[in-house]
Amino acid sequence: MTDAKAQHEVVTQLKRSAKYGRVCEDTLRRTASWALARATCPADAVKRAKRKLHQVCGAFCSRRDLAQAEALINTLTDRTDDATLREVCARAMGLQESTRERLDVLASLFGRVFQITGRLASLCDVGCGLNPLAAPWMDLPGQVRYVALDIDCGLVAAVSEFFRRRGLCGEARCQDVLVEPPAEPFDVVLLMKLLPSLDQQRPGSGLGLLRSMQFGHAVVSYPTRSLGGRDVGMESFYGRSMRGFLGAMGWPFTSFVLGKELFFVVHRAP
């Protein structure tokens, strides 16, 4: 069996999976190749690929939770009042692990971030999940271009519908940044708890992506607790690594801990 045929068979099996059928095809092909290089047979490769995909995206938003989030988004219009909008968005974000942990600090987080970055005309939310639903707390000018990228095409569709219903200048794309990194420049890029996930897939690729992107400011965050809520030294480990990288690059930054995340607001020197 040729490598291409074996990859195709593994990808076909992954697409048939209820859990991973909505994942970006570039990610499925990349993960299939990774699994085949380590597997004893195609069936073993499928198992390995599913375990890797679970680490990357499967643990964060189930099909049932996504359906509930979509139903909540479908209640919104461009006339929905601010209080109802925030309530609905918070309920939807509470259905995804990553955004649920951030709910209590949304207002203070984005107020602090955008005070540092200043006015912006474009924003790229990489590995966005449901984070674009935090837009009501961001207080962005009406014509800010918001580009949201994720490998979960189901989440991307939900975010796209949110942008459409709210009449926002937003674009959501299903895109694997390890295959196709963002090429256009942005005033601000958000990389919220993304870099550790990228490093799980390809060691060193998280900071490699940050280095390759064009931006005025980047907002990078790391978890300070495990998914189970345990303190296993993540804040110290990630903080030391990031500060070392930024020092080597000569990029000034502000760092702070808020909620269960360690944040770096990075200015890319010209």
C-alpha positions as CSV (number, residue, x, y, z in Angstrom):
1,M,0.0,0.0,0.0
2,T,1.4,3.4,-1.0
3,D,1.8,6.1,1.6
4,A,-0.8,8.2,-0.2
5,K,-3.3,5.4,-0.2
6,A,-2.7,4.6,3.4
7,Q,-3.2,8.2,4.3
8,H,-6.4,8.4,2.3
9,E,-7.8,5.3,4.1
10,V,-7.0,6.7,7.6
11,V,-8.5,10.1,6.7
12,T,-11.6,8.4,5.4
13,Q,-12.1,6.5,8.7
14,L,-11.6,9.7,10.6
15,K,-14.2,11.5,8.5
16,R,-16.7,8.8,9.3
17,S,-16.2,9.4,13.0
18,A,-19.0,11.4,14.7
19,K,-16.3,13.0,16.9
20,Y,-13.7,14.0,14.3
21,G,-15.7,14.3,11.1
22,R,-16.0,18.0,11.5
23,V,-12.2,18.6,11.8
24,C,-10.4,20.5,9.1
25,E,-9.2,18.0,6.3
26,D,-5.7,19.5,6.4
27,T,-5.5,18.5,10.1
28,L,-6.9,15.0,9.4
29,R,-4.3,14.4,6.6
30,R,-1.5,15.8,8.8
31,T,-2.5,13.7,11.8
32,A,-3.0,10.6,9.6
33,S,0.6,11.0,8.3
34,W,1.9,11.4,11.8
35,A,0.0,8.3,13.0
36,L,1.1,6.1,10.0
37,A,4.7,6.9,10.7
38,R,4.3,5.3,14.2
39,A,1.7,2.6,13.5
40,T,2.0,-1.1,12.8
41,C,-1.0,-1.1,10.4
42,P,-3.8,1.2,9.2
43,A,-6.1,0.2,12.0
44,D,-3.4,1.1,14.5
45,A,-2.9,4.4,12.7
46,V,-6.6,5.3,13.0
47,K,-6.4,4.6,16.8
48,R,-3.3,6.7,17.2
49,A,-4.8,9.5,15.1
50,K,-8.0,9.6,17.2
51,R,-5.9,9.8,20.4
52,K,-4.0,12.7,19.0
53,L,-7.1,14.5,17.8
54,H,-8.7,14.0,21.2
55,Q,-5.7,15.8,22.8
56,V,-5.9,18.6,20.2
57,C,-9.6,19.3,20.0
58,G,-11.8,16.4,21.2
59,A,-11.7,17.2,24.9
60,F,-13.1,20.8,24.6
61,C,-16.5,20.8,22.9
62,S,-18.7,17.8,22.3
63,R,-21.2,17.5,19.4
64,R,-24.0,17.9,21.9
65,D,-22.5,21.0,23.4
66,L,-21.9,22.5,19.9
67,A,-25.6,21.9,19.0
68,Q,-26.6,23.7,22.2
69,A,-24.3,26.6,21.4
70,E,-25.7,26.8,17.8
71,A,-29.2,26.9,19.2
72,L,-28.3,29.8,21.5
73,I,-26.6,31.7,18.7
74,N,-29.7,31.3,16.6
75,T,-31.8,33.3,19.1
76,L,-29.7,36.4,18.4
77,T,-30.3,39.2,16.0
78,D,-28.8,42.6,15.3
79,R,-31.5,44.0,17.5
80,T,-30.9,41.9,20.6
81,D,-30.3,44.2,23.6
82,D,-27.0,44.2,25.3
83,A,-28.0,42.4,28.5
84,T,-29.6,39.5,26.6
85,L,-26.7,39.4,24.2
86,R,-24.2,39.0,27.0
87,E,-26.4,36.4,28.8
88,V,-26.7,34.3,25.6
89,C,-23.1,34.6,24.7
90,A,-22.0,33.6,28.2
91,R,-24.2,30.6,28.2
92,A,-22.8,29.5,24.8
93,M,-19.2,30.1,25.8
94,G,-19.9,28.1,28.9
95,L,-20.4,25.0,26.7
96,Q,-16.7,25.0,25.6
97,E,-14.0,24.1,28.2
98,S,-11.6,26.8,27.1
99,T,-14.0,29.7,27.1
100,R,-15.9,28.6,30.1
101,E,-12.8,29.1,32.3
102,R,-12.6,32.7,31.1
103,L,-16.2,33.8,31.7
104,D,-15.6,35.5,35.1
105,V,-12.8,37.8,33.9
106,L,-14.0,38.8,30.4
107,A,-14.6,42.5,31.1
108,S,-11.4,43.1,33.0
109,L,-9.4,41.0,30.6
110,F,-10.2,42.8,27.4
111,G,-10.3,46.2,29.0
112,R,-6.7,45.6,30.2
113,V,-5.6,44.1,26.9
114,F,-6.9,46.8,24.6
115,Q,-5.7,49.5,27.0
116,I,-2.2,48.2,26.2
117,T,-2.7,47.6,22.4
118,G,-4.5,50.9,21.7
119,R,-7.0,51.4,18.9
120,L,-7.1,48.6,16.3
121,A,-8.6,48.1,12.8
122,S,-8.0,44.3,12.5
123,L,-7.9,41.3,14.8
124,C,-7.1,37.6,14.1
125,D,-8.3,35.1,16.7
126,V,-6.2,31.9,16.0
127,G,-7.6,28.7,17.4
128,C,-10.6,30.7,18.3
129,G,-13.1,28.1,19.5
130,L,-16.1,30.1,20.8
131,N,-13.9,33.1,21.9
132,P,-15.4,35.5,19.3
133,L,-18.6,35.3,21.3
134,A,-16.7,37.4,23.8
135,A,-17.1,40.4,21.3
136,P,-19.7,42.1,23.6
137,W,-17.1,42.4,26.3
138,M,-14.3,43.6,23.9
139,D,-15.9,47.0,23.1
140,L,-14.4,47.1,19.6
141,P,-15.1,49.8,17.1
142,G,-17.9,48.8,14.7
143,Q,-15.7,48.4,11.7
144,V,-12.9,46.3,13.2
145,R,-12.2,43.4,10.9
146,Y,-12.4,40.2,13.0
147,V,-10.9,37.1,11.5
148,A,-11.5,33.8,13.4
149,L,-9.6,30.6,12.6
150,D,-10.1,27.1,14.0
151,I,-9.6,23.5,12.9
152,D,-13.1,22.6,14.2
153,C,-15.4,23.4,11.2
154,G,-18.4,23.1,13.5
155,L,-17.2,25.8,15.8
156,V,-16.2,27.9,12.8
157,A,-19.8,27.6,11.4
158,A,-21.2,28.6,14.7
159,V,-18.9,31.7,14.9
160,S,-19.7,32.6,11.3
161,E,-23.4,32.6,12.1
162,F,-22.8,34.7,15.2
163,F,-21.0,37.3,13.0
164,R,-23.8,37.2,10.5
165,R,-26.6,37.6,13.0
166,R,-24.9,40.5,14.8
167,G,-23.9,42.3,11.6
168,L,-20.3,42.3,12.5
169,C,-17.3,42.8,10.2
170,G,-16.2,39.2,10.8
171,E,-14.9,36.2,8.9
172,A,-14.6,32.7,10.3
173,R,-12.4,30.2,8.5
174,C,-11.7,26.5,9.1
175,Q,-7.9,26.6,8.7
176,D,-5.0,24.6,10.1
177,V,-2.3,27.1,10.9
178,L,0.4,24.4,11.0
179,V,-0.4,23.8,7.3
180,E,-1.4,27.3,6.3
181,P,-0.2,30.0,8.7
182,P,-2.0,33.4,8.5
183,A,-0.1,35.4,5.9
184,E,-1.8,38.8,6.2
185,P,-0.8,41.4,8.8
186,F,-3.1,42.2,11.7
187,D,-3.1,45.0,14.4
188,V,-3.8,42.4,17.1
189,V,-3.6,38.6,17.1
190,L,-5.1,36.4,19.8
191,L,-3.4,33.1,20.6
192,M,-5.4,32.0,23.6
193,K,-4.1,28.8,25.1
194,L,-3.2,27.7,21.6
195,L,0.6,27.4,21.7
196,P,0.8,24.3,24.0
197,S,-1.7,22.6,21.7
198,L,0.4,23.3,18.7
199,D,3.5,22.0,20.5
200,Q,1.7,18.8,21.2
201,Q,1.2,18.3,17.5
202,R,4.7,19.5,16.4
203,P,7.3,20.4,19.0
204,G,8.4,24.0,18.8
205,S,5.6,25.0,16.4
206,G,3.8,27.3,18.8
207,L,6.5,29.9,19.1
208,G,7.4,29.2,15.5
209,L,3.9,30.4,14.5
210,L,4.2,33.5,16.7
211,R,7.5,34.3,15.1
212,S,6.1,33.9,11.6
213,M,3.0,36.0,12.0
214,Q,2.7,39.7,11.2
215,F,1.2,41.8,13.9
216,G,1.4,45.0,16.0
217,H,0.5,43.2,19.2
218,A,-0.1,39.6,20.1
219,V,-2.1,38.3,23.1
220,V,-0.7,34.9,24.1
221,S,-2.2,33.0,27.0
222,Y,-1.2,29.8,28.8
223,P,-3.3,27.7,31.2
224,T,-2.1,27.8,34.8
225,R,-4.1,24.6,35.8
226,S,-4.7,21.3,34.2
227,L,-8.1,20.4,32.7
228,G,-8.8,18.7,36.0
229,G,-7.9,21.9,37.9
230,R,-4.6,20.8,39.4
231,D,-1.6,23.0,39.9
232,V,1.2,21.1,38.2
233,G,3.7,24.0,37.7
234,M,2.3,25.2,34.3
235,E,2.5,28.9,35.2
236,S,6.2,28.7,36.0
237,F,7.0,26.4,33.1
238,Y,5.2,28.4,30.4
239,G,6.2,31.7,31.9
240,R,9.9,30.9,31.9
241,S,9.8,29.6,28.3
242,M,7.9,32.6,27.0
243,R,10.0,35.2,28.7
244,G,13.1,33.5,27.4
245,F,11.7,33.6,23.9
246,L,10.6,37.2,24.0
247,G,13.9,38.3,25.5
248,A,15.8,36.6,22.6
249,M,13.5,38.2,20.1
250,G,13.8,41.6,21.7
251,W,10.0,42.1,21.8
252,P,8.7,44.1,24.8
253,F,5.7,42.6,26.6
254,T,3.4,43.0,29.6
255,S,2.4,39.8,31.5
256,F,-0.2,39.1,34.1
257,V,-2.3,36.3,35.6
258,L,-6.0,36.6,35.4
259,G,-8.4,33.8,36.3
260,K,-6.8,30.5,35.3
261,E,-4.6,32.0,32.6
262,L,-1.1,33.5,32.3
263,F,-1.3,36.3,29.7
264,F,1.4,38.0,27.6
265,V,0.6,41.1,25.6
266,V,3.5,41.3,23.2
267,H,4.5,44.3,21.0
268,R,6.3,43.3,17.8
269,A,9.1,45.8,17.4
270,P,9.5,47.0,13.8
